Amino acid sequence: MIRTSRIKYRTYGSSSIRISEVGLGCASAWGQPWFDEKEAIAIVRRAIELGITVFDTGPSYSRGNAEPRLAKAIKGVETEKLLISTKVGTHIGSNNKLHHDLGRQAILKSVEASRRRLGLDLIPLLYLHGPRKNELSSQLIDTLTELRDRGWVRWLGVNSFDAEVLKSIADIPIFDVVMLDYNVLRAYREPLITKLSQSGKFIVAGSAIANHLYTPNFFWPKSKADMWYLLRALKNYRGDFFHAREYASLGAFDVWTTAQVALAFVLYNDKVGTAIFGTTRLQHLEENIAACGLDLPNILVEKIRSL
């Protein structure tokens, strides 16, 4: 049986919500219609049992199936104790293609729909999904202020992997949270994380396990979900494959898997509030949570940073 570890918690502002140091991404293969819904719900329920309080999703994720599926998973749960986040800015149009729109009407319509799909009057955390720098206007800020005044959202954040956008967020007070790509392949994000943290932003590490690109059997999928992740990586992360091989050469540390070491590396950074990962296997969920108890030696952390 996998030894799970006690999850640590953070707080933000005056909220009483305990923010777990790891969170579950409710998207990707987990939310796809072809992935068994009972298994997906079981993963969320087990995560809650083990102490995870952070669940991230979005209206455009998993062909629009992610939000409704998460709603089913948290039905009957004390949601006021959870930090559920969703996105605005990207939606699936009538032609089943992704559309980007951060206009006022699009935002209000999207948030109202997300509240309905998630079964939440108040969305604890709403991210702008991939905003462009020129979209961070006074009109946008006014719309986000309106959402808060209506009581539709509690916290506001930005989910972006664009360095220029992220740098500009530090100087915009309305944003409480920043989610960026930080993992063993993105150690160079650390100065930016420091800057954002010093400006008072709560930092969320997205893609915390680097899409498992470094695992030895990544190119030998054993399930439909594995094949889905492989094809996505070939499409979106091909440039990371070589770098991932360098990290994989470190091997596992003691009895810990390479993925656990990768997650422990992210948690080693005390400026990271929570690290998000996704999974379609209960075993991997429990293995990842066990990484909360892994203290990496400084020499290994520095070796990862130097790759």
C-alpha positions as CSV (number, residue, x, y, z in Angstrom):
1,M,0.0,0.0,0.0
2,I,1.3,3.5,-0.8
3,R,2.3,5.6,2.1
4,T,0.5,8.9,1.9
5,S,1.9,11.9,3.7
6,R,0.2,14.7,5.6
7,I,-0.7,17.6,3.3
8,K,0.3,21.1,4.5
9,Y,-2.0,24.0,4.1
10,R,-1.7,27.7,3.3
11,T,-4.1,30.6,3.8
12,Y,-4.6,33.6,1.7
13,G,-5.8,37.0,2.9
14,S,-8.5,36.9,5.5
15,S,-10.2,33.7,4.1
16,S,-10.7,30.7,6.4
17,I,-10.2,28.3,3.4
18,R,-7.3,26.0,3.9
19,I,-5.4,25.8,0.6
20,S,-3.7,22.4,0.2
21,E,-0.1,22.5,-1.0
22,V,-1.2,20.2,-3.9
23,G,-4.3,20.5,-6.0
24,L,-6.1,18.4,-8.6
25,G,-6.4,19.5,-12.2
26,C,-9.9,18.5,-13.3
27,A,-9.4,18.6,-17.0
28,S,-7.5,16.9,-19.9
29,A,-8.1,13.1,-20.1
30,W,-9.8,13.1,-16.7
31,G,-12.8,15.1,-18.1
32,Q,-13.0,13.5,-21.6
33,P,-16.3,11.8,-22.3
34,W,-14.5,8.5,-23.1
35,F,-12.9,8.4,-19.6
36,D,-15.2,6.5,-17.2
37,E,-17.1,9.1,-15.2
38,K,-17.3,6.8,-12.1
39,E,-13.5,6.6,-12.1
40,A,-13.2,10.3,-12.5
41,I,-15.5,11.0,-9.6
42,A,-13.7,8.4,-7.5
43,I,-10.4,10.3,-8.0
44,V,-11.9,13.6,-6.8
45,R,-13.6,12.0,-3.8
46,R,-10.3,10.2,-2.8
47,A,-8.4,13.5,-3.2
48,I,-10.8,15.1,-0.8
49,E,-10.5,12.2,1.6
50,L,-6.7,12.6,1.6
51,G,-6.9,16.3,2.3
52,I,-6.8,18.1,-1.1
53,T,-8.9,21.2,-1.1
54,V,-7.9,22.8,-4.4
55,F,-9.6,21.7,-7.7
56,D,-8.9,23.5,-10.9
57,T,-11.0,23.3,-14.1
58,G,-12.3,25.4,-17.0
59,P,-15.3,25.8,-19.3
60,S,-13.4,24.8,-22.4
61,Y,-11.5,21.9,-20.9
62,S,-12.2,18.3,-22.0
63,R,-14.6,19.5,-24.8
64,G,-16.7,21.3,-22.3
65,N,-17.2,18.2,-20.1
66,A,-14.8,19.1,-17.3
67,E,-17.0,21.6,-15.3
68,P,-20.2,19.4,-15.3
69,R,-18.1,16.3,-14.3
70,L,-16.5,18.2,-11.4
71,A,-19.9,19.3,-10.3
72,K,-21.1,15.7,-10.0
73,A,-17.9,14.8,-8.1
74,I,-18.4,17.5,-5.5
75,K,-22.1,17.0,-5.1
76,G,-22.9,16.6,-1.4
77,V,-19.5,17.9,-0.4
78,E,-19.0,20.9,1.8
79,T,-17.8,23.1,-1.1
80,E,-17.3,26.1,1.2
81,K,-14.2,24.3,2.4
82,L,-12.8,23.9,-1.1
83,L,-11.0,26.3,-3.4
84,I,-12.6,25.5,-6.7
85,S,-11.2,27.5,-9.7
86,T,-12.3,27.9,-13.2
87,K,-11.4,30.1,-16.2
88,V,-12.8,32.9,-18.4
89,G,-11.6,34.0,-21.7
90,T,-11.6,30.8,-23.7
91,H,-14.8,29.1,-24.6
92,I,-16.1,26.5,-27.1
93,G,-18.2,28.1,-29.8
94,S,-21.1,26.7,-31.8
95,N,-18.7,25.3,-34.3
96,N,-17.0,23.3,-31.5
97,K,-13.8,25.3,-31.9
98,L,-12.0,27.3,-29.2
99,H,-12.6,31.0,-29.1
100,H,-10.8,33.7,-27.1
101,D,-12.9,36.6,-25.9
102,L,-12.4,38.9,-22.8
103,G,-15.0,41.4,-23.7
104,R,-17.5,42.3,-20.9
105,Q,-20.5,40.4,-22.3
106,A,-18.4,37.3,-23.0
107,I,-17.0,37.4,-19.5
108,L,-20.4,37.8,-17.8
109,K,-22.0,35.1,-19.9
110,S,-19.1,32.7,-19.3
111,V,-19.1,33.2,-15.5
112,E,-22.8,32.9,-15.2
113,A,-22.7,29.6,-17.2
114,S,-19.8,28.3,-15.0
115,R,-21.7,29.0,-11.8
116,R,-24.6,27.1,-13.2
117,R,-22.6,24.1,-14.4
118,L,-20.5,23.9,-11.2
119,G,-23.6,24.4,-9.0
120,L,-21.9,27.3,-7.2
121,D,-23.4,30.7,-6.4
122,L,-19.9,32.0,-5.7
123,I,-16.8,30.9,-7.6
124,P,-13.9,30.9,-5.1
125,L,-11.3,31.7,-7.8
126,L,-11.7,32.9,-11.3
127,Y,-8.7,33.0,-13.7
128,L,-8.3,34.9,-16.9
129,H,-7.2,32.2,-19.3
130,G,-4.3,33.2,-21.4
131,P,-4.9,36.9,-21.6
132,R,-2.8,39.1,-24.0
133,K,-0.9,42.0,-22.5
134,N,-3.0,44.5,-24.4
135,E,-6.2,43.0,-23.0
136,L,-5.3,44.0,-19.4
137,S,-7.2,47.3,-19.8
138,S,-9.2,49.5,-17.5
139,Q,-12.4,48.2,-19.1
140,L,-11.4,44.6,-18.2
141,I,-10.6,45.6,-14.6
142,D,-14.0,47.3,-14.4
143,T,-15.7,44.1,-15.5
144,L,-13.8,42.0,-13.0
145,T,-14.7,44.5,-10.3
146,E,-18.3,44.1,-11.3
147,L,-18.1,40.3,-10.9
148,R,-16.9,40.8,-7.3
149,D,-19.6,43.4,-6.6
150,R,-22.2,41.0,-7.8
151,G,-20.9,38.3,-5.4
152,W,-20.1,35.9,-8.3
153,V,-16.4,35.5,-7.5
154,R,-14.2,35.8,-4.5
155,W,-10.6,35.9,-5.8
156,L,-9.3,36.8,-9.2
157,G,-6.2,35.4,-11.0
158,V,-4.4,35.0,-14.2
159,N,-3.4,31.7,-15.8
160,S,-0.7,32.4,-18.3
161,F,2.7,31.1,-19.5
162,D,3.6,34.3,-21.2
163,A,6.5,36.0,-19.3
164,E,5.6,39.5,-20.4
165,V,2.0,39.1,-19.3
166,L,3.1,37.6,-16.0
167,K,5.5,40.5,-15.3
168,S,2.8,43.0,-15.8
169,I,0.4,41.3,-13.4
170,A,2.7,42.2,-10.5
171,D,1.6,45.8,-10.8
172,I,-2.2,45.1,-11.1
173,P,-3.7,45.0,-7.6
174,I,-7.0,43.3,-8.5
175,F,-5.3,40.0,-9.2
176,D,-4.8,37.8,-6.1
177,V,-3.5,34.7,-7.7
178,V,-1.1,33.8,-10.6
179,M,-0.9,30.3,-12.2
180,L,2.2,29.7,-14.3
181,D,4.1,26.8,-15.6
182,Y,6.6,25.8,-13.0
183,N,8.2,22.4,-12.8
184,V,11.6,20.6,-13.3
185,L,11.7,21.7,-16.9
186,R,10.8,25.3,-16.0
187,A,13.2,26.1,-13.1
188,Y,14.0,29.4,-14.9
189,R,10.6,30.7,-13.7
190,E,11.9,31.1,-10.2
191,P,13.0,34.8,-10.4
192,L,9.6,35.6,-11.9
193,I,7.9,33.7,-9.1
194,T,9.9,35.7,-6.5
195,K,8.8,39.0,-8.1
196,L,5.1,38.0,-8.2
197,S,5.2,36.7,-4.6
198,Q,6.9,39.9,-3.4
199,S,4.0,41.8,-5.0
200,G,1.5,39.9,-2.9
201,K,0.3,37.3,-5.4
202,F,-0.5,33.8,-4.3
203,I,1.5,31.5,-6.6
204,V,0.0,28.4,-8.2
205,A,2.3,26.0,-10.1
206,G,0.5,24.6,-13.1
207,S,1.9,21.6,-15.0
208,A,3.7,20.8,-11.8
209,I,4.7,17.3,-13.0
210,A,5.8,18.5,-16.4
211,N,3.3,16.3,-18.2
212,H,5.3,13.2,-17.2
213,L,7.5,13.7,-20.2
214,Y,10.5,12.2,-18.4
215,T,8.9,8.8,-17.4
216,P,10.6,5.8,-19.0
217,N,7.4,4.3,-20.4
218,F,6.0,7.6,-21.7
219,F,6.3,6.4,-25.3
220,W,4.7,3.1,-24.5
221,P,1.1,3.9,-23.6
222,K,-0.8,1.3,-21.6
223,S,-4.3,2.9,-21.8
224,K,-6.4,5.3,-23.8
225,A,-5.6,8.1,-21.4
226,D,-1.8,7.4,-21.8
227,M,-2.2,7.6,-25.6
228,W,-4.1,10.8,-25.3
229,Y,-1.3,12.4,-23.2
230,L,1.3,11.2,-25.6
231,L,-0.5,12.7,-28.6
232,R,-1.0,16.0,-26.8
233,A,2.7,16.1,-25.9
234,L,3.7,15.4,-29.4
235,K,1.5,18.3,-30.5
236,N,2.2,20.9,-27.8
237,Y,5.4,20.0,-26.0
238,R,7.7,18.4,-28.5
239,G,10.5,20.9,-27.7
240,D,10.6,19.6,-24.1
241,F,11.3,16.0,-24.9
242,F,15.1,16.3,-25.0
243,H,15.2,18.4,-21.8
244,A,12.9,15.8,-20.1
245,R,15.4,13.1,-21.0
246,E,18.1,15.0,-19.1
247,Y,16.0,15.1,-16.0
248,A,15.1,11.5,-16.3
249,S,18.8,10.6,-16.2
250,L,18.7,11.6,-12.5
251,G,16.6,8.5,-11.8
252,A,14.5,8.0,-8.7
253,F,15.7,9.2,-5.3
254,D,15.8,6.5,-2.8
255,V,12.4,4.7,-2.9
256,W,10.6,7.7,-4.5
257,T,9.6,7.7,-8.1
258,T,10.9,10.3,-10.6
259,A,7.4,11.9,-10.7
260,Q,7.4,12.3,-6.9
261,V,10.8,13.9,-7.0
262,A,9.5,16.3,-9.7
263,L,6.6,17.3,-7.5
264,A,8.8,17.6,-4.4
265,F,11.0,20.0,-6.4
266,V,8.1,22.3,-7.0
267,L,7.0,22.2,-3.3
268,Y,10.6,22.9,-2.2
269,N,10.1,26.5,-3.4
270,D,8.4,28.2,-0.4
271,K,7.0,30.9,-2.6
272,V,4.7,28.4,-4.3
273,G,1.3,28.2,-2.6
274,T,0.0,25.1,-4.3
275,A,1.1,22.8,-7.1
276,I,-1.5,21.4,-9.6
277,F,-1.3,18.0,-11.2
278,G,-3.8,15.9,-13.1
279,T,-4.3,12.1,-13.2
280,T,-6.6,9.3,-14.3
281,R,-5.3,6.8,-11.8
282,L,-6.0,6.5,-8.1
283,Q,-2.5,5.0,-7.6
284,H,-0.9,8.1,-9.2
285,L,-3.0,10.4,-7.1
286,E,-1.8,8.7,-3.9
287,E,1.8,8.6,-5.1
288,N,1.7,12.3,-5.8
289,I,0.2,13.1,-2.4
290,A,3.0,11.1,-0.8
291,A,5.5,13.4,-2.4
292,C,4.3,16.0,0.1
293,G,6.5,14.2,2.7
294,L,9.6,14.1,0.6
295,D,12.4,16.5,1.6
296,L,14.8,16.8,-1.3
297,P,18.5,17.4,-0.4
298,N,19.8,20.7,-1.5
299,I,22.4,19.1,-3.8
300,L,19.6,17.4,-5.8
301,V,17.6,20.6,-6.0
302,E,20.6,22.5,-7.4
303,K,21.3,19.7,-9.9
304,I,17.8,19.9,-11.2
305,R,18.1,23.7,-11.5
306,S,21.3,23.4,-13.5
307,L,19.8,21.1,-16.2
